[in-house]
Amino acid sequence: MNMLLRWCFFALLVRPLVYVLLGINVRHWERLPPSGPAIIVANHNSHLDTLILMALMPLKLLPRLRPVAAADYFMRNPLRAWFATRIIGIIPVARACRRGNPLAECFKALEHGDILIVFPEGSRGNPEETAGAFKRGIQLLAKKYPDVPASPVFLHGVGKVLPKGEALLVPFFCDIFVGEPIAYRSEGDGFLDTLRGALNALAAGGSFPPWR
């Protein structure tokens, strides 16, 4: 039942919103992972980031798409928690975990062949800025599964559509840049710097004027 509701939500609401109301331009769509296990790593400016990234993937992959999100935000309200976990399919991660491994469910998802969607900045940044400092979670994931590719994705324009702190959508064209997958096995301890550099290089490639 939950999977049917998820399919209806994305097929009948999210995808028309993304492709018709907003409009998107995707560069190197073919670089997105065709199957799991894999990790999509993106900058984070809006709550729409997750829905847009999921809308880029084929509907048949919906059961495998697992956005990683902050438990302290999504799990504090029962209705929001149900919708986030059952319809969106998030993996809630505690940002201040005092016991156990906060990434345990992410490990299980990769072992199950899922595609994680990770925002390594940890929280929403300022609209249309390049990626800020990364948290170590993405490096821990990649180090444990060094053969799993991480695909950097830079989203531009989404921060204007639904900025942080706003509740109403503003129709605005969005550009999405997909980089070459990066494997921890080849990057080692320089993985975080390489990943952040790849995201910022994608941002620079757009040659957009400053956001106002």
Secondary structure as GFF3:
##gff-version 3
##sequence-region A 1 212
A	DSSP	alpha_helix	2	9	.	.	.	ID=ss1
A	DSSP	pi_helix	10	14	.	.	.	ID=ss2
A	DSSP	alpha_helix	15	16	.	.	.	ID=ss3
A	DSSP	pi_helix	17	22	.	.	.	ID=ss4
A	DSSP	beta_strand	24	27	.	.	.	ID=ss5
A	DSSP	three_ten_helix	29	31	.	.	.	ID=ss6
A	DSSP	beta_strand	38	42	.	.	.	ID=ss7
A	DSSP	alpha_helix	48	56	.	.	.	ID=ss8
A	DSSP	three_ten_helix	59	64	.	.	.	ID=ss9
A	DSSP	beta_strand	65	70	.	.	.	ID=ss10
A	DSSP	alpha_helix	71	74	.	.	.	ID=ss11
A	DSSP	alpha_helix	78	82	.	.	.	ID=ss12
A	DSSP	pi_helix	83	88	.	.	.	ID=ss13
A	DSSP	beta_strand	91	93	.	.	.	ID=ss14
A	DSSP	alpha_helix	104	111	.	.	.	ID=ss15
A	DSSP	beta_strand	115	118	.	.	.	ID=ss16
A	DSSP	alpha_helix	137	144	.	.	.	ID=ss17
A	DSSP	beta_strand	150	156	.	.	.	ID=ss18
A	DSSP	alpha_helix	158	161	.	.	.	ID=ss19
A	DSSP	beta_strand	174	178	.	.	.	ID=ss20
A	DSSP	alpha_helix	184	187	.	.	.	ID=ss21
A	DSSP	three_ten_helix	188	190	.	.	.	ID=ss22
A	DSSP	alpha_helix	191	205	.	.	.	ID=ss23
###
